[in-house]
Amino acid sequence: MELAQKMFLLAAEEMNFTKAARRAFVTQQCLSEHIQKLEKQLGTKLFQRGGRLQLTDTGKALVSTLHQIQHLEENLQQRIQEIEAGEIGEIRLGISTTRARLLLPRFLERYHAAYPQVHISITLGDTVHHLQLLKTQKLDLVLGLDAPPDPFLEELLIGREKLMVVGTRSFFSRYSRKNKDLSSWKTGDTLSLETFTPFPLIGNREHSTLLELVQSCLRENHLDCPQPISISDIGTQVQLCRLGHTATFCNDILTFPLIREVEKSQEDPLLAFYIANETHTMRSSILRLKAQVRPRYLEDFTEALLQYMKKAAATVR
């Protein structure tokens, strides 16, 4: 706001040039000259002089407008201070659909309480696609699996996730080579895939890190499993397995909460097993571009998400 406009507002508040000049620490003549300059710029009278000082209709309109400008300037200054302090901005995160649904809500609630003015934009999909968006600066962070080495990316390791096979007890009994009693089997047990004949499998529709790992695991165990259903959402895959006609493979960090979410019957429970002699694990990590200047809200988000995911991985069961 210009100096003449500030002088005018003081005069409008006091309705007395002498008092207004005193508040502005200038002479009355100086204040009068500023107001006359403003009237000349606008081509109108702002005060009715002679007798008691009063605002003209134009003067009243200018007071209202200048108060709005004053409010906007104050808000702008506060916003600039918040930006400079790293308390306001946007975070663009890439993450898989199921991982976002199961693991993010509580974390985002906590972060938002600390940074209420930071907007978080989440892009769902697979690591391969997200890495391309990260390298073209369309994402700030990627929570991904088995990211290939890249000289331009920094990787913050969360941990190693194991592969599990998911299906109902009756399903596993049906495809067991030895037709043994499986009543004692429970989720979290370890079994060999050699125990089973090839079984119907639900898998991802599109190329993904998990799909590559599953195919490698099946080849090593000499299992040629038909895939009658393809859908790129692990949550839906597990729900379909609940019907007892197919099995699927899933990361252990997602398997346990997904089973708890869909389990309803004790007669034919949904089970998930670790795979014996399975040496392949999935490396989960947070990825970001190297050598970037990052605001405080983004640094805090990254560190908090890293620790949150490490804790989730440690308490997977």
Secondary structure as UniProt FT lines:
FT   HELIX           3..14
FT   HELIX           17..24
FT   HELIX           28..42
FT   STRAND          47..48
FT   STRAND          54..55
FT   HELIX           57..84
FT   TURN            85..86
FT   STRAND          89..95
FT   HELIX           97..114
FT   TURN            116..117
FT   STRAND          118..124
FT   HELIX           127..135
FT   TURN            136..137
FT   STRAND          141..145
FT   TURN            151..152
FT   STRAND          153..168
FT   HELIX           169..174
FT   TURN            183..184
FT   TURN            187..188
FT   STRAND          190..191
FT   HELIX           193..195
FT   STRAND          201..203
FT   HELIX           209..220
FT   TURN            221..222
FT   STRAND          229..230
FT   HELIX           234..241
FT   TURN            242..244
FT   STRAND          247..251
FT   HELIX           252..262
FT   STRAND          270..275
FT   TURN            276..277
FT   STRAND          281..289
FT   HELIX           296..314
//
